[in-house]
Amino acid sequence: MSFQRVLEFAGLSDTGLVRAHNEDAIEICAEADFAILADGMGGYNAGEVASKMTVDSIRQQLLRKKSSTFSSLFGHKTSIAMRWIKDAIDLANNQVWGAAQESAELIGMGTTVVVAFCHYDKLLVAHVGDSRVYQYRSDKLRQITHDHSVLQAQIDAGLISEENAQFSPIKNLITRAVGAQDEVEVEIHEHPMEEGDIYLLCSDGLTDMLNHDQILHLMRLHADNLKLCCQVLIDSANDQGGRDNISVILMRISKLGSQSLKNYILSK
């Protein structure tokens, strides 16, 4: 018995109003039920190289795993799928790090990354850096990733409030990045999905310009049209200054085959 799941995707990336070129990269693999977003950093064009290299590498690895004979015939445990994602990010890290060591123009490049991977009735979310994933459910918006940044560490330590954090001059200093070192620490968690959920992947070009309540307001207004919602989110970030590249991916869970879970899903 197969597991029934219907997803709807939309995504957009914009240079913004200040940057000369776009160092973000997005990838939607609707046929394999996952999406990837990366926000590059580095010298001239190096961030763009890091983000695209990372997204391409992770996409190739996950598509290869999902299309394998074992996967298609027998399914796989959640723990195995999580290992696939972590291994894919590790490989991307090795590739970006290696490229930076071989070219003076690319030294110091790196990128954030978020991967949202549907596994039966769960969403597996892996991330490095401060690009985020939000869950929009029952008219409420909840951030389900935890920024790997100096500012977030200060918030966690009680040194600065959430309200004052939006004005901090160090909000873009991240503590983890793909390609910044020869090894990377990946954070990955599973989240139960429900029919009607919408998941938002975004770079900090959106969240630096729009706060939680502003994003929630726009989601409420345009949740029925994901493509339009992506465009409105980007336009609104640009209206607030557009100081960075802005990338968003929206994924709606239209249907879940929950009736077949007891018989089909493998235990961990």
Secondary structure as UniProt FT lines:
FT   STRAND          5..14
FT   STRAND          24..29
FT   HELIX           30..32
FT   STRAND          34..41
FT   TURN            44..45
FT   HELIX           46..66
FT   HELIX           69..74
FT   HELIX           78..102
FT   HELIX           104..106
FT   TURN            107..108
FT   STRAND          110..119
FT   TURN            120..121
FT   STRAND          122..128
FT   STRAND          132..137
FT   TURN            138..139
FT   STRAND          140..143
FT   HELIX           150..156
FT   TURN            157..158
FT   HELIX           162..165
FT   TURN            166..167
FT   TURN            169..172
FT   STRAND          187..192
FT   TURN            195..196
FT   STRAND          198..202
FT   HELIX           204..207
FT   TURN            208..209
FT   HELIX           212..222
FT   TURN            223..224
FT   HELIX           226..239
FT   TURN            240..241
FT   STRAND          246..256
FT   HELIX           258..260
FT   HELIX           261..264
//
